[in-house]
Amino acid sequence: MRSLTRSMWRRVPLVITFVVVCVMLFGPAPDTPSPIPHLDKAVHFVLFAALALTSCFAQIRALPTLLWVSTFAVLSELLQGALPGNRTADVLDVAADIVGAVAGLLAARATFLRPDGRPSAERSHPSNR
């Protein structure tokens, strides 16, 4: 029972991150363009890196994480292009999303994944470092 509770709590950061990403991607776009060129690509990179990192923290293996985050990247862009409003689909956003996901996986591997891509409870718990 205790391990089930710990396992559930490991998913909380992923759920929170997913909700934040959805709000950022599907909420109203700013009315004024950013003064920094391509800032939206950097935002996409960070959002999807956070998704991959928290997915691995939730003990989802690296390959399934890359697959679901990449699929979400493509579907979110298609949805942005289909929804009414001032959002548009952009293939460069998908590229930034996937590169961000890979960066998140690399960060996870450096902090709490085993070399074979499987989550490691021993490496991920701060008291075990």
C-alpha positions, 0 to 999 in steps of 0.5 A, spaced: 500 500 500 505 504 501 509 503 495 502 505 491 501 511 495 508 513 493 507 511 486 501 515 485 505 521 488 510 521 483 505 522 478 503 529 481 508 533 477 507 530 471 499 531 471 501 539 474 506 539 468 501 537 463 495 541 465 500 547 465 502 545 458 495 545 456 493 552 458 499 555 455 498 551 448 490 552 448 489 558 452 488 565 448 494 567 444 497 574 446 494 579 442 501 583 441 507 579 438 513 578 442 519 583 442 524 577 442 524 573 435 522 566 436 521 566 443 515 561 442 520 556 440 523 557 446 517 556 450 515 550 446 522 547 448 521 548 455 514 546 456 516 539 452 522 538 456 518 539 462 513 534 460 519 529 458 522 530 465 516 529 469 514 523 465 520 519 467 520 522 474 513 518 474 517 512 472 515 512 465 520 509 461 524 513 456 522 510 449 514 510 451 515 517 454 518 520 447 513 516 444 507 519 448 510 526 448 512 527 441 505 524 439 502 530 443 506 535 440 503 533 433 496 532 436 497 539 439 499 543 433 494 540 429 489 542 434 491 549 435 490 549 427 483 547 427 481 551 433 477 557 433 482 563 435 488 566 434 492 560 434 496 557 428 499 550 427 507 550 426 511 545 424 517 548 427 513 548 434 513 541 433 520 540 432 522 545 438 517 540 442 521 534 440 527 537 441 525 539 448 522 532 449 529 529 448 533 534 452 528 533 458 530 525 457 537 527 457 536 531 463 532 525 466 537 520 465 543 525 468 539 525 474 534 519 475 534 514 470 538 508 469 543 507 463 537 502 460 532 508 460 528 505 466 526 509 472 531 508 478 527 509 484 534 509 488 537 514 484 531 518 484 530 519 491 534 525 494 535 521 500 539 515 496 544 520 493 
